[in-house]
């Protein structure tokens, strides 16, 4: 949101014209030209001050940020019609009482002439009495500011902004910071009737613009009978700089303001039939005021730049939120109705995956929304452009200047670029080339541009020449440069013989650097342009002065053309590649192993990696990933190496890796016996309506035959599986009760398939001494998928397990190979349930097993789990965050703990600045204890520990507490409550006897993956393995069946057909499922 003159501190961020920006400029394909066509040359006059009313037509330019091109200094009616304006400062500035009409004008913002200032406004008015802005073109300005008002609203004394074509609202400073800028901001324009903002076309290209709110209505209002009317506008683009940055507070349209009285608040505003496309953060927000009505708008954001890269700063399309915490008497009667919305926020799910059409908790007043179906793509955005072009045609509306041909825009320089590098900007030979200056004491007549003898490229080149002795220096200052090493280059020719003929780089933070311009064989008129470079210009102050110096006798000349100042890549001798070999340290004879090498070459490419056992070559790989499948022929110890060779024939041998190959041993018999009766539905040897060991409960209108066993369309194993199905609507529960269970922690798992779409389809565990646990089966699963509910703490001596469906006709659920097994518990074992926040396999406000307590005005949404910006392990972590002040506590109570001394640990990150942020333990038989969470400004995960928690009552409440100002964040992950010492010997013996052979962990290489990824995982016994790739919402996308042996295993998963993106990889086996984060990048 925008406040007048509020600025953002300078930063070192930089951006050149990227491929995404260039693609954005092709938006003309939808009928929307980025700039005017049919350009003609313009001659500009000096700035003008208007002191009398009348109609003015002319071309005016100011090169100084502090001087407007046109200053209106009269209350008499003034019309600017058909003007061409250019300037580093405001193009039009109007004072109190102005009565101004601006139509058919073209305004071009130029680079600021001073630091800490943005390009000028197209119009900057203060207390105008009448303002009409129609059929204009605005390019690279910081928009229109209407600051307060002196008119009455009657007799035409109102504000009209219509039919304007706008390109690249830009608040960037030349030295790296920015000021908040809008296409249109009304600042304290109050109780004004008749305001009309309509049919404006605003396009902001990524990385070539920096807009805050495209339209901001700050403490501004219409009247109850005549609200401020914003309608039928098209806005595409609202991005941070660079566009992929994760922080941005701009929008398409926002009502704003901190007024404390009804008279001063934003009010009586109606916005309808607008299109807001590709806006980061939000499209339309109501952040302040009363009687604001948004309806029948189209809000479409794909979350993508034109080159396909993801935007990181999208949040939600629309919201009604009291940003300034105004009294209820000031913030009321605000509505958002009947809008068409498709707004992508990666990782969200509102109402569809990767969508956040409505702001969670801030859209009670949003009704009648039409949600576009997924996917929302760049093509969806482009279709909005086509709809806009169609609307203009159907209504006979033309945006931009009418009639006259467009003038050629003046040379515009983005910060960090050379102005007029090829000396073509003036369109003719010139004695004062645009963008270049002549040094003090120079002979000004000895510098000019010409076409004589031919340019290096184009038509013109620059020349130093006089028929008498002369001295001249031609230069410009390039600003907005990030610190770094640059090369100043130009194509040159010289007659030779001068006392001095040089290229110079200076005022960059170091000494003057020069390169002499040598004589060209045959003289300057001969062919033979030479590229000359001043290298190693180490810029430290954000700018560099580049220039050409001559001290010469009569008739001696230099020519120069095509000047560049660019980051320098230093040449270096060839460096040998790096290589590291990874392989399991032990395996069983007959087991194949994937030898994997990580190889890279900083100054070339790796052409091959060879794998050796001692001096014996085992094989080679010529492309990444560098892998070789190898099966040892005999038991023993092998010494392996990898040799990487680069494109210059340099090679490097890795450190040795020893692999011990053992003869196969009998498979161990593990604990964890399956306690389910008839788990595979094979009892009886035929399909039945009442499978042995299982019971059925049905809904009031459901027949008993809604569950049964069958062979169709194929079981997970054996001959039969369980089925829920009816051609008509049904409700059924298939279950069994397992009795005589010792107290302990169990896992329920089963292989399932599902049609998806059921109102409810669940695997359940209940009546075990705790709350019912469920796993959702309502998503489509066309292949057999292993689903599990871990950490079921049985204290009642029994557990009820089952499958429940409440479904429409034709929807089905299959289940097979059900297991209920005891998990291990021992000293050092983690007792926290859902400790890494990955059990739900998707982001949630209410992660499984955790409870949230919000204090005061804080909403429960201050606590949630998410993937951004990366978990400590797995996919998700816990988060405390709100944009406003909040106080929240997220906790769980762990029961059935043996008496003893425990340690609570977690991995955390914190923005810092909170009043309080703590990890806590309580209700364990002693006083509440806490550990303060440290600030982690470098963004690194750190582990904190709360030791010596003496549990005496069989339970412990653990949690995380935050009391913070708005915008402060706290992340936590991988929480552990482990027994230090003191548990009874009997408890330890029971835990050891019940231990299950668990996987030791898994790794993925390479990750990110391109064509394939190798999954390395260790098992203590042989098992069937299923690799399931799911999207971030848990929907299966790919599946691979494997067989694992005891020890280290490597499985190669083909990722060629997976689109680039982030996935979850589930490693399903007879042991607890492992989950890894997998990134595919083609």
Secondary structure, DSSP 8 states (H G I E B T S, - for coil): ---TT-EE----------HHHHHHGGGGGGT--SS-SS-B----B--EEE-S-EEE--EEEE-STTS-SEEE--SSEEEEES-EEEESS-SEEE-TT-EEEEES-EEEE---SSSS-B---SEEEEEESEEEEES-EEESS--EEEEEE-S-SSTT-SEEEES-EEE--B-BBTTS-EE---SEEEES--S-TT-EEES-EEE--TTS-B-SEEEEEES-B--SSS-EEEES-EEEEE--SSTT-S----EEEEEE----STTTS-EEEEEES-EEEEESB-SEEE-S-EEEEEES-EEEE-SB-TTS-B-S-B--SEEE--TT---TTTS---EEES-EEEEEEEEEEBSSEEEBSB-TTS-TTEES-EE--S---HHHHHHHHHHHHHHHHHHT---S--SS--B-------TTS-TTTTS-TTSS--SS-TT-EE-TT--GGGEEEE-TT--SSSS-EEEE--SS-EEEEEEEEEE---SEEEEEEEEEEE----SEEEEEEESSSS--EEEE----TT-TTSS--EEEEEEEEEE-SSEEEEEEEEEE-TT--EEEEEEEEEE----------EEEEE--SEEETT-EEEEEEEEE-TTS-EEEEEEEETTEEEEEESSSSEEEEEE-SSSEEEEEEEEEEETTS-EEE---EEEEEE--------S-----TTTTS-TTSS--SS-TT-EEEE-TT--GGGEEEE-TT--SSSS-EEEEE-SS-EEEEEEEEEES--SEEEEEEEEEEE-S--SEEEEEEESSSS--EEEE--S-EEEEEEEEEEEEEE-SSEEEEEEEEEE-TT-EEEEEEEEEEE----TT----TTTTS-TTSS--SS-TT-EEEE-TT--GGGEEEE-TT--SSSS-EEEE--SS-EEEEEEEEE-S--SEEEEEEEEEEE-S--SEEEEEEESSSS--EEEE----TT---EEEEEEEEEE-SS-EEEEEEEEE-TT--EEEEEEEEEEEE---HHHHHHHHHT-------EEEESSSBSSEEEEEEEESS-EEEEEEEE-TTS-EEEEEEEEE-SEEEEEEEE-TTS-SEEEEEEEESSS--EEEEEEE--
